[in-house]
Amino acid sequence: MSLVDLSKNVALGIDIGGTNTKFGVVNHRGEVLEKGNIRTDAYPTVEEYIDALYEAVHPLIESHGKEKNFDGIGVGAPNANYYTGTIEQAPNLPWKGTIPFAELMSAKFGLPCTITNDANAAAIG
């Protein structure tokens, strides 16, 4: 029987708020290895926001072994729908409508992305 070595695996956690977005690289124990933030409300379109987030996060990805050691991205966001991967009509975000956020993030980062409502994410820890 072989055991899986998770010691090098990490994930990117993102907490989207109406004003600021916080992000961090976490290990398999849930320990935050590195973190940062950007303004959420500085980007009028979700595409501009994701581009800025990528630029801010990319150095962290590089310093932790590029994408090969990343299991994926977890996002907590207002009005996020876990089942569809969308942010729907979030009143405190600058982007309106239903946004296929998980799909856009996966396309930009080249990693699987899961999204959930920020209140649910906060309850989990």
N, CA, C and O atoms as CSV, one atom per row, in Angstrom:
chain,resi,resn,atom,element,x,y,z
A,1,MET,N,N,0.847,-1.175,0.000
A,1,MET,CA,C,0.000,0.000,0.000
A,1,MET,C,C,0.890,1.235,0.000
A,1,MET,O,O,1.810,1.337,0.812
A,2,SER,N,N,0.627,2.167,-0.896
A,2,SER,CA,C,1.401,3.410,-0.917
A,2,SER,C,C,0.560,4.537,-0.332
A,2,SER,O,O,-0.654,4.598,-0.520
A,3,LEU,N,N,1.230,5.409,0.369
A,3,LEU,CA,C,0.558,6.561,0.948
A,3,LEU,C,C,0.776,7.773,0.071
A,3,LEU,O,O,1.840,7.922,-0.531
A,4,VAL,N,N,-0.201,8.627,-0.009
A,4,VAL,CA,C,-0.095,9.858,-0.779
A,4,VAL,C,C,0.585,10.903,0.093
A,4,VAL,O,O,0.174,11.137,1.229
A,5,ASP,N,N,1.620,11.526,-0.439
A,5,ASP,CA,C,2.323,12.584,0.290
A,5,ASP,C,C,1.649,13.911,-0.013
A,5,ASP,O,O,1.796,14.462,-1.104
A,6,LEU,N,N,0.909,14.420,0.964
A,6,LEU,CA,C,0.205,15.687,0.788
A,6,LEU,C,C,1.021,16.882,1.235
A,6,LEU,O,O,0.558,18.018,1.131
A,7,SER,N,N,2.219,16.650,1.727
A,7,SER,CA,C,2.982,17.735,2.343
A,7,SER,C,C,3.337,18.858,1.372
A,7,SER,O,O,3.607,19.980,1.799
A,8,LYS,N,N,3.340,18.570,0.085
A,8,LYS,CA,C,3.674,19.612,-0.889
A,8,LYS,C,C,2.439,20.189,-1.565
A,8,LYS,O,O,2.540,21.152,-2.324
A,9,ASN,N,N,1.283,19.610,-1.297
A,9,ASN,CA,C,0.064,20.097,-1.929
A,9,ASN,C,C,-0.459,21.327,-1.208
A,9,ASN,O,O,-0.477,21.393,0.021
A,10,VAL,N,N,-0.879,22.285,-1.992
A,10,VAL,CA,C,-1.440,23.523,-1.462
A,10,VAL,C,C,-2.679,23.894,-2.277
A,10,VAL,O,O,-2.939,23.328,-3.339
A,11,ALA,N,N,-3.421,24.840,-1.760
A,11,ALA,CA,C,-4.589,25.361,-2.468
A,11,ALA,C,C,-4.618,26.870,-2.288
A,11,ALA,O,O,-3.987,27.416,-1.383
A,12,LEU,N,N,-5.348,27.519,-3.150
A,12,LEU,CA,C,-5.527,28.959,-3.070
A,12,LEU,C,C,-6.920,29.234,-2.525
A,12,LEU,O,O,-7.917,28.791,-3.094
A,13,GLY,N,N,-6.982,29.965,-1.424
A,13,GLY,CA,C,-8.260,30.363,-0.848
A,13,GLY,C,C,-8.501,31.842,-1.089
A,13,GLY,O,O,-7.596,32.656,-0.909
A,14,ILE,N,N,-9.711,32.196,-1.495
A,14,ILE,CA,C,-10.044,33.586,-1.816
A,14,ILE,C,C,-11.348,33.962,-1.122
A,14,ILE,O,O,-12.343,33.242,-1.206
A,15,ASP,N,N,-11.325,35.100,-0.438
A,15,ASP,CA,C,-12.504,35.637,0.243
A,15,ASP,C,C,-12.847,36.974,-0.410
A,15,ASP,O,O,-12.146,37.967,-0.217
A,16,ILE,N,N,-13.928,36.989,-1.180
A,16,ILE,CA,C,-14.331,38.195,-1.897
A,16,ILE,C,C,-15.324,38.974,-1.048
A,16,ILE,O,O,-16.383,38.462,-0.684
A,17,GLY,N,N,-14.976,40.201,-0.740
A,17,GLY,CA,C,-15.881,41.110,-0.042
A,17,GLY,C,C,-16.221,42.278,-0.941
A,17,GLY,O,O,-15.606,42.448,-1.994
A,18,GLY,N,N,-17.172,43.071,-0.552
A,18,GLY,CA,C,-17.600,44.204,-1.363
A,18,GLY,C,C,-16.524,45.255,-1.555
A,18,GLY,O,O,-16.502,45.934,-2.582
A,19,THR,N,N,-15.633,45.400,-0.587
A,19,THR,CA,C,-14.563,46.396,-0.674
A,19,THR,C,C,-13.217,45.766,-0.966
A,19,THR,O,O,-12.477,46.249,-1.823
A,20,ASN,N,N,-12.891,44.691,-0.262
A,20,ASN,CA,C,-11.587,44.041,-0.396
A,20,ASN,C,C,-11.725,42.556,-0.663
A,20,ASN,O,O,-12.719,41.924,-0.305
A,21,THR,N,N,-10.701,42.021,-1.302
A,21,THR,CA,C,-10.571,40.585,-1.503
A,21,THR,C,C,-9.302,40.139,-0.803
A,21,THR,O,O,-8.232,40.711,-1.009
A,22,LYS,N,N,-9.428,39.118,0.021
A,22,LYS,CA,C,-8.269,38.533,0.693
A,22,LYS,C,C,-8.004,37.177,0.065
A,22,LYS,O,O,-8.935,36.460,-0.302
A,23,PHE,N,N,-6.725,36.828,-0.058
A,23,PHE,CA,C,-6.377,35.529,-0.616
A,23,PHE,C,C,-5.175,34.964,0.118
A,23,PHE,O,O,-4.394,35.695,0.728
A,24,GLY,N,N,-5.045,33.651,0.046
A,24,GLY,CA,C,-3.915,33.013,0.701
A,24,GLY,C,C,-3.657,31.631,0.146
A,24,GLY,O,O,-4.553,30.970,-0.380
A,25,VAL,N,N,-2.417,31.212,0.275
A,25,VAL,CA,C,-2.024,29.852,-0.061
A,25,VAL,C,C,-2.087,29.049,1.235
A,25,VAL,O,O,-1.487,29.431,2.240
A,26,VAL,N,N,-2.813,27.939,1.204
A,26,VAL,CA,C,-2.961,27.105,2.395
A,26,VAL,C,C,-2.476,25.688,2.110
A,26,VAL,O,O,-2.579,25.193,0.987
A,27,ASN,N,N,-1.943,25.042,3.155
A,27,ASN,CA,C,-1.496,23.663,2.986
A,27,ASN,C,C,-2.614,22.692,3.353
A,27,ASN,O,O,-3.734,23.103,3.656
A,28,HIS,N,N,-2.295,21.403,3.323
A,28,HIS,CA,C,-3.314,20.378,3.569
A,28,HIS,C,C,-3.823,20.375,5.006
A,28,HIS,O,O,-4.831,19.733,5.303
A,29,ARG,N,N,-3.144,21.079,5.892
A,29,ARG,CA,C,-3.604,21.209,7.281
A,29,ARG,C,C,-4.455,22.470,7.486
A,29,ARG,O,O,-4.961,22.703,8.583
A,30,GLY,N,N,-4.610,23.276,6.440
A,30,GLY,CA,C,-5.363,24.520,6.551
A,30,GLY,C,C,-4.549,25.686,7.064
A,30,GLY,O,O,-5.102,26.738,7.382
A,31,GLU,N,N,-3.243,25.514,7.148
A,31,GLU,CA,C,-2.361,26.589,7.608
A,31,GLU,C,C,-2.098,27.562,6.463
A,31,GLU,O,O,-1.798,27.147,5.344
A,32,VAL,N,N,-2.211,28.847,6.746
A,32,VAL,CA,C,-1.962,29.871,5.733
A,32,VAL,C,C,-0.454,30.066,5.599
A,32,VAL,O,O,0.216,30.439,6.562
A,33,LEU,N,N,0.075,29.813,4.406
A,33,LEU,CA,C,1.507,29.920,4.154
A,33,LEU,C,C,1.904,31.310,3.674
A,33,LEU,O,O,2.989,31.801,3.987
A,34,GLU,N,N,1.025,31.929,2.920
A,34,GLU,CA,C,1.258,33.278,2.389
A,34,GLU,C,C,-0.093,33.901,2.116
A,34,GLU,O,O,-1.059,33.197,1.821
A,35,LYS,N,N,-0.167,35.229,2.214
A,35,LYS,CA,C,-1.454,35.871,1.968
A,35,LYS,C,C,-1.264,37.252,1.363
A,35,LYS,O,O,-0.164,37.805,1.356
A,36,GLY,N,N,-2.353,37.786,0.861
A,36,GLY,CA,C,-2.349,39.123,0.279
A,36,GLY,C,C,-3.774,39.603,0.096
A,36,GLY,O,O,-4.726,38.935,0.500
A,37,ASN,N,N,-3.910,40.768,-0.519
A,37,ASN,CA,C,-5.247,41.303,-0.769
A,37,ASN,C,C,-5.210,42.318,-1.898
A,37,ASN,O,O,-4.168,42.887,-2.221
A,38,ILE,N,N,-6.375,42.526,-2.484
A,38,ILE,CA,C,-6.583,43.582,-3.475
A,38,ILE,C,C,-7.941,44.222,-3.190
A,38,ILE,O,O,-8.760,43.665,-2.459
A,39,ARG,N,N,-8.165,45.380,-3.769
A,39,ARG,CA,C,-9.476,46.035,-3.663
A,39,ARG,C,C,-10.445,45.336,-4.617
A,39,ARG,O,O,-10.113,45.090,-5.776
A,40,THR,N,N,-11.592,45.033,-4.145
A,40,THR,CA,C,-12.633,44.451,-4.994
A,40,THR,C,C,-13.321,45.538,-5.805
A,40,THR,O,O,-13.597,45.364,-6.992
A,41,ASP,N,N,-13.593,46.655,-5.155
A,41,ASP,CA,C,-14.403,47.703,-5.774
A,41,ASP,C,C,-13.638,48.583,-6.761
A,41,ASP,O,O,-14.195,49.548,-7.285
A,42,ALA,N,N,-12.379,48.265,-7.020
A,42,ALA,CA,C,-11.579,49.060,-7.957
A,42,ALA,C,C,-11.751,48.619,-9.412
A,42,ALA,O,O,-11.209,49.255,-10.316
A,43,TYR,N,N,-12.497,47.541,-9.645
A,43,TYR,CA,C,-12.583,46.969,-10.991
A,43,TYR,C,C,-14.035,46.927,-11.452
A,43,TYR,O,O,-14.840,46.181,-10.894
A,44,PRO,N,N,-14.376,47.716,-12.461
A,44,PRO,CA,C,-15.765,47.804,-12.901
A,44,PRO,C,C,-16.291,46.543,-13.594
A,44,PRO,O,O,-17.502,46.325,-13.642
A,45,THR,N,N,-15.391,45.712,-14.131
A,45,THR,CA,C,-15.836,44.465,-14.760
A,45,THR,C,C,-15.182,43.287,-14.056
A,45,THR,O,O,-14.095,43.406,-13.491
A,46,VAL,N,N,-15.857,42.160,-14.100
A,46,VAL,CA,C,-15.312,40.963,-13.463
A,46,VAL,C,C,-14.042,40.504,-14.172
A,46,VAL,O,O,-13.150,39.936,-13.542
A,47,GLU,N,N,-13.955,40.746,-15.472
A,47,GLU,CA,C,-12.752,40.360,-16.214
A,47,GLU,C,C,-11.540,41.151,-15.734
A,47,GLU,O,O,-10.460,40.588,-15.552
A,48,GLU,N,N,-11.715,42.459,-15.529
A,48,GLU,CA,C,-10.623,43.287,-15.003
A,48,GLU,C,C,-10.233,42.840,-13.596
A,48,GLU,O,O,-9.054,42.807,-13.247
A,49,TYR,N,N,-11.225,42.503,-12.808
A,49,TYR,CA,C,-10.973,42.030,-11.447
A,49,TYR,C,C,-10.160,40.733,-11.463
A,49,TYR,O,O,-9.172,40.618,-10.738
A,50,ILE,N,N,-10.564,39.766,-12.274
A,50,ILE,CA,C,-9.859,38.483,-12.330
A,50,ILE,C,C,-8.443,38.674,-12.853
A,50,ILE,O,O,-7.518,38.019,-12.372
A,51,ASP,N,N,-8.253,39.559,-13.830
A,51,ASP,CA,C,-6.895,39.860,-14.312
A,51,ASP,C,C,-6.031,40.428,-13.188
A,51,ASP,O,O,-4.882,40.017,-13.023
A,52,ALA,N,N,-6.573,41.366,-12.417
A,52,ALA,CA,C,-5.823,41.970,-11.307
A,52,ALA,C,C,-5.549,40.945,-10.212
A,52,ALA,O,O,-4.463,40.927,-9.632
A,53,LEU,N,N,-6.522,40.101,-9.932
A,53,LEU,CA,C,-6.338,39.054,-8.933
A,53,LEU,C,C,-5.241,38.090,-9.373
A,53,LEU,O,O,-4.400,37.695,-8.566
A,54,TYR,N,N,-5.250,37.718,-10.634
A,54,TYR,CA,C,-4.217,36.823,-11.166
A,54,TYR,C,C,-2.830,37.445,-11.004
A,54,TYR,O,O,-1.893,36.772,-10.575
A,55,GLU,N,N,-2.700,38.717,-11.344
A,55,GLU,CA,C,-1.404,39.395,-11.207
A,55,GLU,C,C,-0.943,39.429,-9.754
A,55,GLU,O,O,0.250,39.289,-9.481
A,56,ALA,N,N,-1.863,39.611,-8.829
A,56,ALA,CA,C,-1.511,39.654,-7.407
A,56,ALA,C,C,-1.172,38.271,-6.860
A,56,ALA,O,O,-0.295,38.139,-6.007
A,57,VAL,N,N,-1.854,37.251,-7.342
A,57,VAL,CA,C,-1.693,35.895,-6.825
A,57,VAL,C,C,-0.558,35.145,-7.506
A,57,VAL,O,O,0.058,34.276,-6.888
A,58,HIS,N,N,-0.271,35.458,-8.748
A,58,HIS,CA,C,0.707,34.685,-9.518
A,58,HIS,C,C,2.060,34.540,-8.828
A,58,HIS,O,O,2.618,33.443,-8.862
A,59,PRO,N,N,2.625,35.578,-8.201
A,59,PRO,CA,C,3.899,35.381,-7.486
A,59,PRO,C,C,3.802,34.330,-6.371
A,59,PRO,O,O,4.769,33.609,-6.125
A,60,LEU,N,N,2.670,34.237,-5.708
A,60,LEU,CA,C,2.480,33.224,-4.672
A,60,LEU,C,C,2.447,31.830,-5.288
A,60,LEU,O,O,3.006,30.882,-4.735
A,61,ILE,N,N,1.790,31.717,-6.431
A,61,ILE,CA,C,1.743,30.432,-7.133
A,61,ILE,C,C,3.147,30.020,-7.545
A,61,ILE,O,O,3.535,28.866,-7.361
A,62,GLU,N,N,3.908,30.946,-8.097
A,62,GLU,CA,C,5.285,30.659,-8.508
A,62,GLU,C,C,6.142,30.229,-7.321
A,62,GLU,O,O,6.940,29.299,-7.442
A,63,SER,N,N,5.990,30.886,-6.190
A,63,SER,CA,C,6.845,30.582,-5.041
A,63,SER,C,C,6.483,29.263,-4.362
A,63,SER,O,O,7.241,28.764,-3.531
A,64,HIS,N,N,5.336,28.701,-4.709
A,64,HIS,CA,C,4.929,27.427,-4.116
A,64,HIS,C,C,4.885,26.310,-5.153
A,64,HIS,O,O,4.055,25.405,-5.060
A,65,GLY,N,N,5.767,26.371,-6.132
A,65,GLY,CA,C,5.921,25.264,-7.062
A,65,GLY,C,C,5.035,25.296,-8.276
A,65,GLY,O,O,4.754,24.258,-8.875
A,66,LYS,N,N,4.600,26.461,-8.640
A,66,LYS,CA,C,3.736,26.627,-9.806
A,66,LYS,C,C,2.453,25.825,-9.644
A,66,LYS,O,O,2.122,25.391,-8.540
A,67,GLU,N,N,1.744,25.634,-10.720
A,67,GLU,CA,C,0.440,24.990,-10.666
A,67,GLU,C,C,0.512,23.515,-10.288
A,67,GLU,O,O,-0.480,22.956,-9.819
A,68,LYS,N,N,1.673,22.867,-10.485
A,68,LYS,CA,C,1.747,21.419,-10.270
A,68,LYS,C,C,1.462,21.013,-8.829
A,68,LYS,O,O,0.981,19.904,-8.594
A,69,ASN,N,N,1.742,21.869,-7.869
A,69,ASN,CA,C,1.485,21.555,-6.464
A,69,ASN,C,C,0.138,22.079,-5.971
A,69,ASN,O,O,-0.222,21.862,-4.814
A,70,PHE,N,N,-0.606,22.765,-6.833
A,70,PHE,CA,C,-1.883,23.347,-6.425
A,70,PHE,C,C,-3.027,22.389,-6.737
A,70,PHE,O,O,-3.193,21.939,-7.871
A,71,ASP,N,N,-3.808,22.091,-5.707
A,71,ASP,CA,C,-4.977,21.236,-5.908
A,71,ASP,C,C,-6.128,22.001,-6.539
A,71,ASP,O,O,-6.961,21.411,-7.228
A,72,GLY,N,N,-6.185,23.305,-6.311
A,72,GLY,CA,C,-7.256,24.099,-6.882
A,72,GLY,C,C,-7.473,25.386,-6.121
A,72,GLY,O,O,-6.655,25.797,-5.298
A,73,ILE,N,N,-8.603,26.011,-6.418
A,73,ILE,CA,C,-8.960,27.310,-5.848
A,73,ILE,C,C,-10.315,27.177,-5.164
A,73,ILE,O,O,-11.255,26.612,-5.723
A,74,GLY,N,N,-10.398,27.703,-3.958
A,74,GLY,CA,C,-11.670,27.775,-3.244
A,74,GLY,C,C,-12.034,29.227,-3.021
A,74,GLY,O,O,-11.214,30.005,-2.534
A,75,VAL,N,N,-13.252,29.603,-3.371
A,75,VAL,CA,C,-13.686,30.997,-3.288
A,75,VAL,C,C,-14.935,31.102,-2.420
A,75,VAL,O,O,-15.876,30.322,-2.567
A,76,GLY,N,N,-14.929,32.069,-1.523
A,76,GLY,CA,C,-16.127,32.461,-0.794
A,76,GLY,C,C,-16.536,33.833,-1.293
A,76,GLY,O,O,-15.724,34.758,-1.297
A,77,ALA,N,N,-17.781,33.978,-1.713
A,77,ALA,CA,C,-18.238,35.247,-2.293
A,77,ALA,C,C,-19.701,35.484,-1.941
A,77,ALA,O,O,-20.455,34.536,-1.722
A,78,PRO,N,N,-20.102,36.759,-1.888
A,78,PRO,CA,C,-21.509,37.057,-1.631
A,78,PRO,C,C,-22.400,36.531,-2.757
A,78,PRO,O,O,-22.076,36.659,-3.937
A,79,ASN,N,N,-23.513,35.946,-2.370
A,79,ASN,CA,C,-24.498,35.416,-3.321
A,79,ASN,C,C,-23.930,34.358,-4.261
A,79,ASN,O,O,-24.429,34.183,-5.373
A,80,ALA,N,N,-22.896,33.656,-3.825
A,80,ALA,CA,C,-22.327,32.598,-4.659
A,80,ALA,C,C,-23.209,31.358,-4.596
A,80,ALA,O,O,-23.773,31.027,-3.552
A,81,ASN,N,N,-23.315,30.688,-5.726
A,81,ASN,CA,C,-24.089,29.460,-5.828
A,81,ASN,C,C,-23.116,28.307,-6.059
A,81,ASN,O,O,-22.532,28.185,-7.136
A,82,TYR,N,N,-22.947,27.469,-5.048
A,82,TYR,CA,C,-22.025,26.330,-5.114
A,82,TYR,C,C,-22.371,25.405,-6.274
A,82,TYR,O,O,-21.476,24.893,-6.947
A,83,TYR,N,N,-23.649,25.189,-6.511
A,83,TYR,CA,C,-24.086,24.203,-7.493
A,83,TYR,C,C,-23.850,24.644,-8.932
A,83,TYR,O,O,-23.619,23.808,-9.806
A,84,THR,N,N,-23.906,25.945,-9.187
A,84,THR,CA,C,-23.722,26.435,-10.557
A,84,THR,C,C,-22.366,27.100,-10.774
A,84,THR,O,O,-21.982,27.359,-11.915
A,85,GLY,N,N,-21.631,27.379,-9.688
A,85,GLY,CA,C,-20.335,28.055,-9.814
A,85,GLY,C,C,-20.463,29.530,-10.147
A,85,GLY,O,O,-19.532,30.141,-10.672
A,86,THR,N,N,-21.621,30.099,-9.841
A,86,THR,CA,C,-21.880,31.489,-10.222
A,86,THR,C,C,-22.007,32.405,-9.008
A,86,THR,O,O,-22.265,31.961,-7.889
A,87,ILE,N,N,-21.818,33.694,-9.269
A,87,ILE,CA,C,-22.196,34.743,-8.325
A,87,ILE,C,C,-23.446,35.376,-8.917
A,87,ILE,O,O,-23.445,35.819,-10.066
A,88,GLU,N,N,-24.516,35.417,-8.123
A,88,GLU,CA,C,-25.820,35.820,-8.648
A,88,GLU,C,C,-26.339,37.082,-7.965
A,88,GLU,O,O,-26.649,37.077,-6.774
A,89,GLN,N,N,-26.428,38.148,-8.730
A,89,GLN,CA,C,-27.054,39.395,-8.273
A,89,GLN,C,C,-26.505,39.885,-6.931
A,89,GLN,O,O,-27.279,40.299,-6.068
A,90,ALA,N,N,-25.196,39.845,-6.744
A,90,ALA,CA,C,-24.606,40.281,-5.469
A,90,ALA,C,C,-24.733,41.799,-5.328
A,90,ALA,O,O,-24.146,42.533,-6.123
A,91,PRO,N,N,-25.474,42.282,-4.347
A,91,PRO,CA,C,-25.719,43.721,-4.234
A,91,PRO,C,C,-24.494,44.535,-3.827
A,91,PRO,O,O,-24.435,45.736,-4.090
A,92,ASN,N,N,-23.522,43.899,-3.191
A,92,ASN,CA,C,-22.354,44.648,-2.724
A,92,ASN,C,C,-21.128,44.492,-3.620
A,92,ASN,O,O,-20.039,44.938,-3.257
A,93,LEU,N,N,-21.288,43.869,-4.772
A,93,LEU,CA,C,-20.184,43.754,-5.731
A,93,LEU,C,C,-20.454,44.661,-6.923
A,93,LEU,O,O,-21.609,44.919,-7.261
A,94,PRO,N,N,-19.390,45.147,-7.563
A,94,PRO,CA,C,-19.584,46.077,-8.678
A,94,PRO,C,C,-20.092,45.420,-9.962
A,94,PRO,O,O,-20.510,46.123,-10.882
A,95,TRP,N,N,-20.065,44.099,-10.043
A,95,TRP,CA,C,-20.476,43.401,-11.266
A,95,TRP,C,C,-21.871,42.851,-11.053
A,95,TRP,O,O,-22.131,42.141,-10.082
A,96,LYS,N,N,-22.750,43.178,-11.951
A,96,LYS,CA,C,-24.166,42.826,-11.792
A,96,LYS,C,C,-24.524,41.618,-12.642
A,96,LYS,O,O,-23.790,41.242,-13.556
A,97,GLY,N,N,-25.647,41.026,-12.331
A,97,GLY,CA,C,-26.127,39.876,-13.076
A,97,GLY,C,C,-25.606,38.572,-12.497
A,97,GLY,O,O,-25.121,38.519,-11.366
A,98,THR,N,N,-25.718,37.524,-13.297
A,98,THR,CA,C,-25.216,36.205,-12.921
A,98,THR,C,C,-23.881,35.995,-13.619
A,98,THR,O,O,-23.794,36.019,-14.846
A,99,ILE,N,N,-22.848,35.788,-12.818
A,99,ILE,CA,C,-21.479,35.715,-13.335
A,99,ILE,C,C,-20.957,34.291,-13.181
A,99,ILE,O,O,-20.972,33.755,-12.073
A,100,PRO,N,N,-20.494,33.662,-14.271
A,100,PRO,CA,C,-19.943,32.305,-14.182
A,100,PRO,C,C,-18.525,32.333,-13.577
A,100,PRO,O,O,-17.542,32.020,-14.249
A,101,PHE,N,N,-18.451,32.711,-12.314
A,101,PHE,CA,C,-17.172,33.043,-11.689
A,101,PHE,C,C,-16.200,31.864,-11.646
A,101,PHE,O,O,-15.032,32.026,-11.999
A,102,ALA,N,N,-16.650,30.690,-11.226
A,102,ALA,CA,C,-15.747,29.532,-11.139
A,102,ALA,C,C,-15.174,29.190,-12.512
A,102,ALA,O,O,-13.993,28.868,-12.634
A,103,GLU,N,N,-15.999,29.260,-13.522
A,103,GLU,CA,C,-15.553,28.980,-14.894
A,103,GLU,C,C,-14.509,29.999,-15.351
A,103,GLU,O,O,-13.494,29.624,-15.939
A,104,LEU,N,N,-14.751,31.279,-15.087
A,104,LEU,CA,C,-13.802,32.330,-15.469
A,104,LEU,C,C,-12.473,32.168,-14.730
A,104,LEU,O,O,-11.407,32.344,-15.320
A,105,MET,N,N,-12.537,31.833,-13.445
A,105,MET,CA,C,-11.314,31.635,-12.660
A,105,MET,C,C,-10.521,30.434,-13.163
A,105,MET,O,O,-9.301,30.515,-13.302
A,106,SER,N,N,-11.196,29.325,-13.437
A,106,SER,CA,C,-10.514,28.133,-13.947
A,106,SER,C,C,-9.825,28.416,-15.267
A,106,SER,O,O,-8.700,27.972,-15.497
A,107,ALA,N,N,-10.499,29.155,-16.131
A,107,ALA,CA,C,-9.918,29.496,-17.429
A,107,ALA,C,C,-8.676,30.364,-17.267
A,107,ALA,O,O,-7.689,30.160,-17.974
A,108,LYS,N,N,-8.706,31.321,-16.357
A,108,LYS,CA,C,-7.580,32.241,-16.166
A,108,LYS,C,C,-6.412,31.569,-15.454
A,108,LYS,O,O,-5.263,31.743,-15.859
A,109,PHE,N,N,-6.687,30.809,-14.408
A,109,PHE,CA,C,-5.636,30.237,-13.569
A,109,PHE,C,C,-5.187,28.848,-14.016
A,109,PHE,O,O,-4.115,28.393,-13.617
A,110,GLY,N,N,-5.983,28.170,-14.833
A,110,GLY,CA,C,-5.629,26.816,-15.240
A,110,GLY,C,C,-5.741,25.811,-14.103
A,110,GLY,O,O,-5.047,24.795,-14.095
A,111,LEU,N,N,-6.611,26.095,-13.146
A,111,LEU,CA,C,-6.821,25.234,-11.979
A,111,LEU,C,C,-8.317,25.062,-11.749
A,111,LEU,O,O,-9.102,25.945,-12.096
A,112,PRO,N,N,-8.722,23.928,-11.166
A,112,PRO,CA,C,-10.139,23.799,-10.826
A,112,PRO,C,C,-10.526,24.812,-9.759
A,112,PRO,O,O,-9.733,25.126,-8.871
A,113,CYS,N,N,-11.735,25.316,-9.850
A,113,CYS,CA,C,-12.212,26.333,-8.910
A,113,CYS,C,C,-13.592,25.942,-8.392
A,113,CYS,O,O,-14.481,25.569,-9.156
A,114,THR,N,N,-13.743,26.038,-7.081
A,114,THR,CA,C,-15.029,25.819,-6.425
A,114,THR,C,C,-15.404,27.097,-5.702
A,114,THR,O,O,-14.557,27.745,-5.086
A,115,ILE,N,N,-16.673,27.457,-5.777
A,115,ILE,CA,C,-17.136,28.683,-5.129
A,115,ILE,C,C,-18.304,28.348,-4.208
A,115,ILE,O,O,-19.102,27.455,-4.497
A,116,THR,N,N,-18.392,29.064,-3.114
A,116,THR,CA,C,-19.525,28.915,-2.207
A,116,THR,C,C,-19.885,30.274,-1.634
A,116,THR,O,O,-19.111,31.227,-1.724
A,117,ASN,N,N,-21.054,30.350,-1.052
A,117,ASN,CA,C,-21.492,31.584,-0.415
A,117,ASN,C,C,-20.535,31.941,0.713
A,117,ASN,O,O,-20.100,31.065,1.460
A,118,ASP,N,N,-20.208,33.215,0.839
A,118,ASP,CA,C,-19.221,33.633,1.839
A,118,ASP,C,C,-19.657,33.319,3.268
A,118,ASP,O,O,-18.809,33.054,4.120
A,119,ALA,N,N,-20.947,33.343,3.545
A,119,ALA,CA,C,-21.424,33.003,4.890
A,119,ALA,C,C,-21.171,31.528,5.193
A,119,ALA,O,O,-20.794,31.182,6.313
A,120,ASN,N,N,-21.373,30.662,4.208
A,120,ASN,CA,C,-21.083,29.238,4.392
A,120,ASN,C,C,-19.589,29.015,4.593
A,120,ASN,O,O,-19.184,28.219,5.441
A,121,ALA,N,N,-18.775,29.713,3.817
A,121,ALA,CA,C,-17.322,29.581,3.950
A,121,ALA,C,C,-16.870,30.036,5.333
A,121,ALA,O,O,-16.004,29.405,5.939
A,122,ALA,N,N,-17.442,31.120,5.835
A,122,ALA,CA,C,-17.081,31.625,7.163
A,122,ALA,C,C,-17.474,30.623,8.247
A,122,ALA,O,O,-16.756,30.462,9.233
A,123,ALA,N,N,-18.600,29.959,8.067
A,123,ALA,CA,C,-19.049,28.978,9.053
A,123,ALA,C,C,-18.112,27.774,9.117
A,123,ALA,O,O,-17.906,27.193,10.182
A,124,ILE,N,N,-17.550,27.409,7.971
A,124,ILE,CA,C,-16.610,26.287,7.915
A,124,ILE,C,C,-15.283,26.674,8.554
A,124,ILE,O,O,-14.626,25.862,9.205
A,125,GLY,N,N,-14.908,27.926,8.356
A,125,GLY,CA,C,-13.665,28.402,8.962
A,125,GLY,C,C,-12.715,28.826,7.935
A,125,GLY,O,O,-11.609,29.258,8.258
